[in-house]
Amino acid sequence: MYQHRSIASFHGLLDHGDITCEQVVRHYLQRIEATRHLNAFIDVYTEEALERARTLDQKIASGVPRGRLFGVVVGIKDVICYKGHPVSAGSNMLRGFQSLYHATAVERLLAEDAIIIGNLNCDEFAMGSSNEHSAYGKVLNALDETRVPGGSSGGSAVAVQAGLCMVSLGSDTGGSVRQPADFCGILGLKPSYGRISRYGLIAYASSFDQIGILGTDVQDLALMLEVMAGPDDFDSTVSLDPVPSYSSQLQSDRTFRIAYFRQALEHPSLDPDIANGIRDFIAQLQADGHTVEPVDVNFLDHIVPTYYVLTTAEASSNLSRYDGIRYGYRSENPGTDLDSFYKQNRSEGFGKEVKRRIMLGTFVLSAGYYDAYFTKAQQVRRQILNDTLLIFNDFDLILSPVSPTTAFRFGEKSEDAISMFLADVFTVYANLAGIPGLSFPIGKHPNGMPFGVQVMSNRMNELTLLRFVKRSFPGML
């Protein structure tokens, strides 16, 4: 039975003839079938994945040059387009819709000989922190099936956690890669805004969204980022900065200057055992020669309101296109005029959480409240960025908790929207500032669930982030 350790070790097995791509794909298909109850996958591309694996095995036999991700089995979140395959954003609004083109990220994976095995369950339109808001039902945390896997990329996290693929793609608007990675005890990387093209990523909040990567090995994340990052003519917001060879530059013996948010570790919402675990980790970093010092962060209590004002405003605009005319859900009771037709389609097609955020976003964009809410939130966001840049004048990295708690139980927060929103208090910072963040596990809570930390670096400086985690990551729990 194949057990994934790293892409490099997998390629070593291929080179020695110890395994074939087809055998590995069959292993993952069997694992997916055996864990169907976890509900991580929406669609599994069984025959297609097997056929691609056979084609790759023939490449080995014929000596044809191989791509950097040769045979790597990848799952993709159901908000990322894969031509000719369903993409629904976990919503009845797009149920049955097939993508007409590849997302740039997917195209680059395929060009390097990756195998995409299926698309993964998620909160509807990537709106949620628990994966309880999917039209396809909830995803179960494989470590404790009574608990949430986190969201919105819960399916992507569980697919890696449960050994259903080697790596997976998610999207991170306010923590939707890092928080489920934390809840599932794996690694989650959100690159800088614009590091990976958003072309083919179904939009939630366009100035926040970023495709992210979940895995169990730092070098795997580095190689995936290296392949997907870079300029793209289809995305005007993507960075034109050169893409480093992340995977070949990870080894570093240097020590780092690390800041941590004093208010975050003292925040009343933070579980005491998690806080103590992070303090122990900080002490270990200091013993290893790193400089770790507290810094004060302004606006911590304003970060979540700022994030939700801005993202819901953008969601209100982005999701206005789903009206049931050209595509999308169409009600069987369309009403008698155009207004009622739109209302029926959108009322029935969208779920409760999506409608909540659309209405909130429409409210903050309305003429009477635009300046009071949206404009003010943009000003706070600018101040957060300015403060962040000042921190990076003196430090290489910022360290903080990922979530106030470990994975909570299903239903524990689903009826309390404010409590659910506040679960993002530590992760939305990186999205507001547009900086990269990586979460990784550092310990186990007395309740048996994993918890970790996240580290953040300056914009377009994922290499420093990856080098630090490569050196400091204690290994999978």
C-alpha positions in Angstrom: 0.0 0.0 0.0 1.4 3.4 -1.0 1.9 6.0 1.7 2.8 9.4 0.6 5.8 11.1 2.3 6.8 13.6 -0.3 6.8 14.1 -4.1 10.6 13.6 -4.1 10.3 10.2 -2.4 7.4 9.3 -4.8 9.6 10.1 -7.8 12.4 8.0 -6.3 10.0 5.0 -6.2 9.1 5.6 -9.8 12.7 5.9 -10.9 13.6 2.6 -9.2 10.6 0.8 -10.7 9.1 0.1 -7.3 5.7 1.5 -8.2 3.8 2.8 -11.2 1.5 5.8 -11.7 -1.4 3.4 -12.3 -0.8 1.6 -9.1 -0.8 4.8 -7.1 -3.9 6.1 -8.7 -5.7 2.8 -8.0 -4.6 3.0 -4.4 -6.1 6.5 -4.0 -9.3 5.5 -5.8 -9.7 2.6 -3.3 -9.0 5.0 -0.4 -11.6 7.4 -1.7 -14.2 4.7 -2.0 -13.4 3.4 1.4 -13.9 6.8 3.0 -17.0 8.0 1.0 -18.7 8.8 4.3 -16.2 11.6 4.9 -17.8 13.4 1.9 -14.6 15.0 0.9 -15.1 14.5 -2.9 -18.0 15.7 -5.0 -16.8 14.1 -8.2 -14.1 11.5 -8.7 -12.5 11.2 -12.2 -11.9 7.5 -12.0 -11.5 6.4 -15.7 -9.8 9.7 -16.7 -7.2 9.5 -13.8 -6.4 5.9 -14.7 -6.0 6.6 -18.3 -3.7 9.5 -17.6 -1.7 7.4 -15.2 -1.3 4.7 -18.0 -0.1 7.4 -20.4 2.4 8.6 -17.9 3.7 5.1 -17.3 4.3 4.8 -21.0 6.3 8.0 -20.8 8.6 6.3 -18.3 9.0 3.3 -20.6 9.8 5.4 -23.6 12.2 7.7 -21.9 10.3 10.9 -22.7 11.2 13.9 -20.5 8.9 14.1 -17.5 7.3 17.1 -15.8 8.1 18.4 -12.4 4.8 17.0 -11.0 5.0 13.7 -12.9 2.3 11.4 -11.6 1.5 13.6 -8.6 -2.2 13.0 -7.6 -4.0 16.2 -6.9 -7.5 17.1 -5.8 -9.0 20.5 -6.6 -11.6 22.5 -4.7 -15.0 22.9 -6.3 -14.3 26.5 -7.1 -11.5 25.9 -9.5 -12.3 25.4 -13.2 -11.2 22.2 -15.0 -12.3 22.2 -18.6 -15.1 19.7 -19.3 -15.6 18.9 -15.7 -18.3 20.0 -13.2 -17.6 23.1 -11.1 -20.4 24.3 -8.8 -18.8 26.1 -5.9 -20.7 23.8 -3.6 -23.9 25.4 -4.6 -27.3 24.4 -6.1 -26.9 27.6 -8.1 -24.3 26.0 -10.3 -25.1 22.3 -9.9 -24.5 20.5 -13.2 -22.5 23.3 -14.7 -19.4 22.2 -16.6 -16.3 24.4 -16.9 -15.6 25.7 -20.4 -11.9 26.3 -19.8 -9.0 25.4 -17.5 -8.0 27.7 -14.6 -4.5 28.8 -15.2 -3.3 27.0 -12.0 -4.9 23.7 -13.3 -3.4 24.2 -16.8 0.1 24.6 -15.3 -0.3 21.5 -13.1 -1.4 19.4 -16.2 1.5 20.8 -18.2 3.9 19.3 -15.6 2.2 15.9 -15.8 0.1 16.0 -12.6 -3.0 13.8 -12.3 -6.2 15.5 -11.1 -8.3 12.8 -9.4 -11.4 14.8 -8.6 -13.0 17.9 -7.2 -13.5 18.5 -3.5 -16.4 19.6 -1.4 -16.4 23.1 0.1 -18.6 25.7 1.8 -20.9 27.3 -0.8 -19.1 29.9 -2.9 -16.2 29.5 -0.3 -18.3 31.2 2.4 -17.8 29.5 5.7 -15.4 28.3 8.3 -16.8 24.8 9.0 -17.8 23.1 5.7 -21.4 23.0 7.0 -22.6 25.2 4.2 -22.4 23.0 1.1 -25.2 21.9 -1.1 -23.6 18.4 -1.1 -23.6 18.0 2.7 -21.0 18.5 5.3 -17.5 17.1 5.2 -16.3 15.1 8.3 -13.0 15.5 10.0 -11.2 12.1 9.7 -9.6 12.5 13.1 -13.0 12.9 14.9 -16.1 12.6 12.7 -18.2 14.5 15.1 -16.1 17.6 14.4 -15.8 20.0 11.5 -12.8 19.9 9.2 -12.8 23.7 8.9 -13.7 25.7 5.9 -14.2 26.7 3.3 -11.6 24.3 1.9 -12.7 21.4 4.2 -12.8 18.8 1.5 -9.4 19.8 0.3 -8.0 19.4 3.9 -9.7 16.1 4.6 -8.5 14.7 1.2 -4.9 15.2 2.3 -5.5 14.3 6.0 -7.2 11.0 5.1 -4.6 10.1 2.4 -7.0 10.5 -0.6 -4.5 12.4 -2.7 -0.9 13.7 -2.4 -1.7 17.4 -2.3 -4.8 19.5 -2.9 -5.8 22.9 -4.0 -8.0 25.2 -2.0 -8.8 28.9 -2.0 -8.2 31.3 0.8 -10.2 34.5 1.1 -9.9 34.9 4.9 -8.2 31.8 6.1 -10.0 29.1 4.1 -6.8 27.1 3.5 -4.9 27.8 6.7 -7.8 27.2 9.2 -8.9 23.8 7.8 -5.3 22.7 7.5 -5.0 23.6 11.2 -8.2 21.7 12.2 -6.9 18.6 10.2 -3.3 18.7 11.4 -1.7 19.3 8.0 0.1 22.2 6.2 -1.8 25.0 4.5 -0.2 27.7 2.4 -1.9 30.9 1.3 0.5 32.7 -1.1 0.7 36.5 -1.5 -2.3 38.1 -3.3 -1.4 37.9 -7.0 1.3 35.2 -6.7 -1.0 32.6 -8.4 -3.4 33.7 -11.1 -7.0 33.8 -10.1 -8.1 33.1 -13.7 -10.6 30.2 -13.4 -11.2 30.6 -9.7 -14.9 31.3 -9.0 -14.9 34.7 -7.3 -16.0 35.4 -3.8 -14.2 38.6 -3.0 -11.8 39.5 -5.8 -9.3 41.6 -3.9 -8.9 38.9 -1.2 -9.2 35.5 -3.0 -6.1 33.5 -3.6 -5.6 29.8 -4.6 -3.7 27.9 -1.9 -2.1 24.6 -1.3 -2.6 21.8 1.3 -0.2 19.0 1.9 2.0 17.2 4.4 5.5 18.2 3.2 7.0 21.7 2.9 8.9 20.8 -0.2 5.7 19.6 -1.9 4.1 23.0 -1.2 7.2 24.8 -2.5 7.1 22.7 -5.8 3.4 23.2 -6.3 3.8 27.0 -5.8 6.8 27.1 -8.1 4.7 25.4 -10.9 1.5 27.5 -10.5 2.9 31.0 -9.7 3.8 33.7 -12.2 2.4 36.1 -14.8 -0.7 35.4 -16.7 -2.3 37.4 -19.5 -5.7 36.4 -18.2 -5.4 38.0 -14.8 -4.5 41.7 -14.6 -4.0 41.5 -10.8 -1.3 38.8 -10.9 2.2 39.7 -9.9 4.9 40.1 -12.6 7.7 39.4 -10.1 10.0 36.6 -11.1 9.1 33.2 -9.5 12.0 31.8 -7.5 12.9 28.1 -7.7 11.3 27.6 -4.3 11.8 23.8 -4.1 15.6 24.0 -4.7 16.3 26.9 -2.4 14.6 25.7 0.8 17.7 24.7 2.8 18.9 27.5 5.0 20.8 27.6 8.3 20.1 31.3 9.0 18.2 32.4 12.0 15.1 34.6 11.7 13.8 37.7 13.3 10.2 36.8 14.3 7.5 39.1 15.6 4.4 37.8 17.3 1.2 39.7 18.1 1.0 40.2 21.9 -2.7 40.9 21.8 -3.3 37.7 19.8 -1.7 35.5 22.5 -3.6 37.4 25.2 -6.9 37.5 23.3 -9.9 36.2 25.4 -11.1 34.0 22.6 -7.8 32.0 22.4 -8.0 28.6 24.1 -5.5 28.5 27.0 -4.0 25.2 26.0 -3.3 26.5 22.5 -1.9 29.7 23.9 0.5 27.7 26.2 1.5 25.5 23.2 2.4 28.5 21.1 4.4 30.0 24.0 6.3 26.7 24.3 7.0 26.8 20.5 8.2 30.4 20.8 10.6 29.4 23.6 11.9 26.6 21.4 12.5 29.0 18.5 14.4 31.3 20.9 16.5 28.3 22.1 17.3 27.5 18.4 18.8 31.0 18.0 15.9 32.9 16.5 15.0 36.3 17.7 11.3 36.3 18.8 9.7 39.5 20.1 6.2 40.7 20.8 4.7 43.6 18.8 1.5 45.5 19.3 -1.0 45.3 16.5 -3.5 48.1 16.2 -7.1 47.4 15.1 -7.1 43.7 16.2 -10.8 44.0 17.3 -11.6 45.8 14.0 -10.0 43.2 11.7 -13.0 40.9 11.5 -15.6 43.7 10.9 -13.3 45.3 8.3 -12.9 42.0 6.5 -16.6 41.1 6.5 -17.7 44.6 5.3 -15.3 44.5 2.4 -15.7 40.8 1.4 -19.5 40.8 1.5 -19.5 44.0 -0.5 -17.4 42.3 -3.2 -19.5 39.1 -2.9 -22.7 41.1 -3.5 -21.2 42.4 -6.7 -19.6 39.2 -7.9 -22.6 37.0 -7.3 -25.0 39.4 -9.0 -24.3 37.5 -12.2 -26.1 34.4 -11.1 -29.6 35.0 -12.2 -30.7 31.9 -14.0 -30.7 33.5 -17.5 -27.5 32.4 -19.2 -26.6 29.8 -16.6 -27.3 28.9 -13.0 -30.3 27.6 -11.2 -33.7 28.2 -12.7 -36.8 27.9 -10.5 -39.7 25.7 -11.6 -42.0 28.5 -10.3 -40.5 31.5 -12.2 -43.3 34.0 -11.3 -45.0 36.4 -13.7 -42.3 39.1 -14.4 -38.6 39.5 -14.6 -38.2 40.7 -11.0 -40.0 37.7 -9.5 -38.0 35.4 -11.9 -34.7 36.7 -10.5 -36.0 36.5 -7.0 -37.1 32.9 -7.3 -34.0 31.8 -9.0 -31.7 33.4 -6.4 -33.8 32.6 -3.4 -33.9 28.9 -4.2 -30.5 28.6 -5.8 -28.4 30.2 -3.0 -28.0 28.7 0.5 -28.7 30.6 3.7 -25.1 31.7 4.4 -24.5 33.0 0.9 -27.8 35.0 1.0 -26.8 36.4 4.4 -23.5 37.7 3.0 -25.1 39.1 -0.2 -27.6 41.0 1.8 -24.9 42.4 4.2 -22.8 43.4 1.2 -25.6 45.1 -0.6 -26.4 47.0 2.6 -22.9 48.3 3.1 -22.7 49.4 -0.6 -26.1 51.2 -0.4 -26.0 55.0 -0.9 -26.8 55.9 2.7 -24.1 53.6 4.2 -21.3 53.4 1.7 -19.1 56.0 3.3 -19.9 54.9 6.9 -19.0 51.3 6.2 -17.3 50.5 2.9 -15.1 53.6 2.7 -14.2 53.4 6.4 -13.3 49.7 6.1 -11.0 50.5 3.1 -9.2 53.1 5.2 -8.7 50.6 8.0 -7.4 48.0 5.5 -4.9 50.6 4.3 -3.7 51.3 7.8 -3.3 47.5 8.5 -1.1 47.3 5.4 1.0 50.3 6.5 1.4 48.8 10.0 2.4 45.5 8.5 5.1 47.0 6.3 6.5 48.8 9.3 6.8 45.4 11.1 8.7 43.9 8.2 11.2 46.7 8.4 12.5 45.1 11.6 11.4 41.4 11.3 11.4 38.6 8.7 8.3 36.9 9.9 5.1 37.4 11.9 3.8 34.5 14.0 0.3 34.1 15.3 -2.4 31.5 16.2 -4.4 30.1 13.4 -7.8 29.6 15.2 -9.0 30.4 18.7 -9.9 26.8 19.2 -9.4 23.3 17.8 -11.9 21.9 15.4 -15.3 22.4 17.0 -18.3 20.0 16.9 -20.9 20.2 14.2 -23.7 22.6 15.0 -21.7 24.2 17.8 -21.4 27.6 16.0 -23.7 27.1 12.9 -26.6 29.0 14.5 -24.5 31.8 15.8 -23.2 33.8 12.8 -21.1 36.2 14.9 -19.4 33.4 16.7 -18.6 31.8 13.4 -17.3 35.1 11.9 -15.0 35.6 15.0 -13.4 32.2 14.4 -11.5 34.0 11.6 -10.0 36.6 13.9 -6.4 35.5 13.4 -6.4 34.4 9.7 -8.0 37.4 8.0 -5.1 39.6 8.8 -2.9 38.1 6.0 -5.7 38.5 3.4 -6.3 42.2 4.4 -2.6 42.9 4.0 -2.2 40.7 0.9 0.7 38.8 2.5 1.5 35.1 2.4 0.7 32.8 5.4 1.5 29.2 6.2 -0.1 27.2 9.0 1.4 24.0 10.4 0.7 21.8 13.4 2.8 22.1 16.5 0.9 20.0 19.1 -2.1 18.1 20.3 -4.8 19.6 22.5 -6.0 17.7 25.6 -9.1 17.0 23.6 -7.0 14.9 21.1 -7.2 17.4 18.2 -4.2 19.0 16.6 -3.5 22.7 16.7 -0.8 24.8 15.1 0.5 28.3 14.3 0.7 30.4 11.2 3.7 32.4 10.1 3.4 35.3 7.7 6.1 37.0 5.6 6.3 40.2 3.5 4.6 40.3 0.1 6.0 38.1 -2.6 8.5 36.7 -0.1 7.2 33.1 0.2 10.8 31.8 0.0 11.6 33.1 3.5 8.3 31.6 4.8 9.0 28.2 3.3 12.6 28.2 4.5 11.6 28.9 8.0 8.9 26.2 8.1 11.3 23.7 6.5 13.7 24.4 9.3 11.2 24.7 12.2 8.3 22.4 11.3 8.4 19.6 13.9 6.8 17.1 11.6 3.4 15.6 11.3 1.7 14.7 14.5 
